[in-house]
Amino acid sequence: MTDLRAVRAETMAGGPDDPEHALPPGHRPGLRHLLEILLEDLDAAHAHDPAARTRIEVALAYPGVHALWMHRLSHRMWHARLRLPARLLSQMTRFATGIEIHPGAIIGRRLFIDHGMGVVIGQTAEIGDDCILFHGSTLGGRSMTTGKRHPTLGDRVMVGAGAKVLGPIKLGDDAQIGANAVVVHDVPAGAVAVGVPAEVKYPKLTPSERPRNEDASMLIEYVI
């Protein structure tokens, strides 16, 4: 898996003082590499969703894939300092899909956004590889200040439906966030966070030993 921190440092367009112009970890300039990333996104959605019958169906009918593809383009525009066009494209995508991803957000490879409606990803959010976001989830901020104000997700993180992950906190690799949880503190690697405010629980099995649970309702108590 890509080392989010190491590769991020190498892909800064403007150096360490200009982090918002970083390409996502594992991404390189060029159309051929962009097409490779888009096909990976398609394969990830097809692999994660048991309702997906064919890749053509996923490409035509999955708003999460559409929003992610448009973000791949808008983020490169943002990276090239075409900020207004990037924002306009992201807003058109929001209108079409119900998913809002700021073009400055750094998203790793093979993200799967399931259903998608109501997902919000803020400008300084960072998402590692092979993560899953369910509908209604938010990677948001807790202040109106400039600088880093949104969460950083490691690899293979799952955020359940309606969950709110707020502030410049870190979710470690293989962390799982329960449906409707409100998370405002760091979550260690392999832990599960549930409730309002979220409490961290430590499964008895390690992430490699426990089955991958992609239905947030199976892991978490719902909080109304």
C-alpha positions as CSV (number, residue, x, y, z in Angstrom):
1,M,0.0,0.0,0.0
2,T,1.1,3.6,-0.6
3,D,2.7,5.4,2.3
4,L,0.4,8.4,2.5
5,R,2.8,10.6,4.5
6,A,6.0,9.7,2.6
7,V,4.6,10.1,-0.9
8,R,2.6,13.2,0.0
9,A,5.9,14.9,0.9
10,E,7.3,13.9,-2.5
11,T,4.3,15.2,-4.6
12,M,4.1,18.7,-3.3
13,A,3.9,21.0,-6.3
14,G,4.8,24.1,-4.3
15,G,7.0,22.5,-1.7
16,P,6.2,22.0,2.0
17,D,4.8,25.5,2.3
18,D,2.1,24.9,-0.4
19,P,0.4,21.6,0.7
20,E,-2.9,22.3,-0.9
21,H,-1.3,21.8,-4.4
22,A,-0.3,18.2,-3.7
23,L,-1.2,15.4,-6.0
24,P,-2.7,12.4,-4.1
25,P,-0.2,9.8,-3.0
26,G,0.6,7.3,-5.8
27,H,-0.7,9.7,-8.5
28,R,1.5,11.1,-11.3
29,P,0.9,13.7,-14.0
30,G,-0.2,12.5,-17.4
31,L,-3.4,11.3,-19.1
32,R,-2.3,7.6,-19.2
33,H,-1.9,7.5,-15.5
34,L,-5.1,9.3,-14.9
35,L,-7.0,6.7,-17.0
36,E,-5.3,4.0,-14.9
37,I,-6.6,5.6,-11.7
38,L,-10.1,6.0,-13.2
39,L,-10.2,2.3,-14.1
40,E,-9.1,1.4,-10.6
41,D,-12.0,3.4,-9.2
42,L,-14.4,1.5,-11.4
43,D,-13.0,-1.9,-10.4
44,A,-13.1,-0.9,-6.7
45,A,-16.8,0.0,-7.0
46,H,-17.6,-3.2,-8.9
47,A,-15.7,-5.3,-6.3
48,H,-17.2,-3.8,-3.2
49,D,-20.9,-3.7,-4.2
50,P,-22.5,-7.1,-4.5
51,A,-25.4,-5.5,-6.4
52,A,-23.1,-4.4,-9.2
53,R,-23.5,-6.7,-12.1
54,T,-21.1,-5.3,-14.8
55,R,-18.5,-2.6,-15.0
56,I,-20.6,-0.9,-17.7
57,E,-23.5,-0.7,-15.3
58,V,-21.2,0.8,-12.6
59,A,-19.7,3.3,-15.1
60,L,-23.2,4.5,-16.2
61,A,-25.3,4.3,-13.0
62,Y,-23.1,4.9,-9.9
63,P,-23.0,8.5,-8.7
64,G,-20.2,7.7,-6.3
65,V,-18.0,6.7,-9.2
66,H,-19.1,9.8,-11.2
67,A,-18.3,12.1,-8.4
68,L,-14.9,10.5,-7.8
69,W,-14.0,10.7,-11.5
70,M,-14.9,14.3,-11.6
71,H,-12.9,15.0,-8.5
72,R,-9.8,13.3,-10.1
73,L,-10.1,15.9,-12.9
74,S,-11.0,18.9,-10.7
75,H,-8.1,18.1,-8.3
76,R,-5.6,18.2,-11.2
77,M,-7.1,21.5,-12.2
78,W,-6.7,22.7,-8.7
79,H,-3.1,21.4,-8.7
80,A,-2.5,23.4,-11.9
81,R,-3.9,26.5,-10.1
82,L,-7.0,26.6,-12.2
83,R,-9.0,27.2,-9.1
84,L,-12.2,28.8,-10.4
85,P,-12.8,26.2,-13.1
86,A,-12.0,23.4,-10.5
87,R,-14.6,24.8,-8.1
88,L,-17.2,25.2,-10.9
89,L,-16.7,21.6,-12.0
90,S,-17.0,20.4,-8.4
91,Q,-20.2,22.3,-7.9
92,M,-21.7,20.9,-11.1
93,T,-20.8,17.5,-9.9
94,R,-22.5,18.2,-6.6
95,F,-25.7,19.2,-8.5
96,A,-25.6,16.1,-10.6
97,T,-24.7,13.5,-7.9
98,G,-25.5,14.9,-4.5
99,I,-21.9,14.4,-3.5
100,E,-19.7,17.4,-2.6
101,I,-15.9,17.0,-2.8
102,H,-13.8,20.1,-2.6
103,P,-11.2,20.0,-5.5
104,G,-8.4,20.6,-2.9
105,A,-9.1,17.3,-1.0
106,I,-6.4,14.7,-1.4
107,I,-7.9,11.3,-2.2
108,G,-5.9,8.1,-2.6
109,R,-6.6,5.2,-4.9
110,R,-9.6,2.9,-5.1
111,L,-12.0,4.9,-2.9
112,F,-15.5,3.6,-2.9
113,I,-18.5,5.9,-2.2
114,D,-21.5,3.7,-1.6
115,H,-24.9,5.3,-2.6
116,G,-23.2,8.6,-2.2
117,M,-26.1,11.1,-1.5
118,G,-25.1,13.6,1.1
119,V,-21.4,12.8,1.2
120,V,-19.2,15.9,2.0
121,I,-15.4,16.0,1.8
122,G,-13.7,19.2,2.8
123,Q,-10.8,21.0,1.2
124,T,-8.0,19.9,3.5
125,A,-9.3,16.3,4.0
126,E,-6.9,13.5,3.1
127,I,-8.0,10.0,2.3
128,G,-5.7,7.0,2.0
129,D,-6.1,3.9,-0.3
130,D,-8.9,1.4,-0.4
131,C,-11.3,3.4,1.8
132,I,-15.1,3.2,1.9
133,L,-17.6,6.1,2.6
134,F,-21.3,5.4,3.0
135,H,-24.0,7.9,2.1
136,G,-24.5,10.9,4.4
137,S,-21.0,10.8,5.8
138,T,-19.0,14.0,6.3
139,L,-15.3,14.7,6.5
140,G,-15.7,18.3,7.8
141,G,-14.1,21.0,9.9
142,R,-14.8,22.4,13.3
143,S,-13.6,26.0,12.7
144,M,-13.5,28.6,10.0
145,T,-9.8,29.2,10.2
146,T,-7.4,28.6,7.3
147,G,-5.0,25.8,7.2
148,K,-5.5,22.1,8.0
149,R,-9.0,21.7,9.4
150,H,-10.4,18.5,8.0
151,P,-9.7,14.8,8.9
152,T,-6.9,12.6,7.6
153,L,-7.9,8.9,6.9
154,G,-5.4,6.1,6.7
155,D,-5.7,3.1,4.4
156,R,-8.7,0.8,4.4
157,V,-10.8,3.1,6.6
158,M,-14.6,2.6,6.5
159,V,-16.9,5.5,7.5
160,G,-20.5,4.4,8.1
161,A,-23.7,6.0,6.9
162,G,-24.4,9.4,8.4
163,A,-21.2,9.6,10.3
164,K,-19.5,12.9,10.9
165,V,-15.7,13.0,11.2
166,L,-14.8,16.6,12.2
167,G,-11.6,18.5,12.6
168,P,-7.9,17.9,11.8
169,I,-8.0,14.5,13.4
170,K,-6.5,11.2,12.2
171,L,-8.1,7.9,11.6
172,G,-5.6,5.1,11.6
173,D,-5.3,2.3,9.0
174,D,-8.3,-0.2,9.1
175,A,-10.3,2.1,11.5
176,Q,-14.1,1.7,11.2
177,I,-16.6,4.5,12.0
178,G,-20.1,3.6,13.0
179,A,-23.2,4.8,11.3
180,N,-24.3,8.2,12.7
181,A,-21.2,8.5,14.9
182,V,-19.8,11.9,15.6
183,V,-16.0,11.7,15.8
184,V,-13.9,14.6,17.0
185,H,-10.8,12.8,18.3
186,D,-8.2,10.6,16.7
187,V,-9.1,6.9,16.2
188,P,-6.2,4.5,16.4
189,A,-5.4,2.0,13.7
190,G,-7.8,-1.0,13.7
191,A,-10.2,0.5,16.2
192,V,-14.0,1.0,15.9
193,A,-15.6,4.3,16.9
194,V,-19.3,4.4,17.6
195,G,-21.9,6.7,19.2
196,V,-22.4,10.5,19.9
197,P,-19.8,11.6,20.8
198,A,-17.9,8.6,19.4
199,E,-16.3,6.1,21.8
200,V,-13.4,4.1,20.6
201,K,-13.6,0.3,21.0
202,Y,-10.9,-2.2,20.3
203,P,-12.0,-5.5,18.6
204,K,-10.5,-8.7,20.0
205,L,-9.4,-9.7,16.5
206,T,-6.7,-7.8,14.6
207,P,-7.8,-6.1,11.3
208,S,-6.1,-9.0,9.3
209,E,-7.9,-11.6,11.4
210,R,-11.5,-10.2,11.4
211,P,-13.7,-10.4,8.3
212,R,-14.1,-7.2,6.2
213,N,-17.5,-5.8,7.2
214,E,-18.8,-3.5,4.6
215,D,-22.3,-3.0,6.1
216,A,-22.0,-0.4,8.8
217,S,-25.3,-1.5,10.4
218,M,-23.7,-4.8,11.3
219,L,-20.9,-3.1,13.4
220,I,-22.6,-0.3,15.1
221,E,-25.5,0.7,17.2
222,Y,-27.6,3.4,15.6
223,V,-28.0,6.6,17.6
224,I,-31.1,8.7,16.9
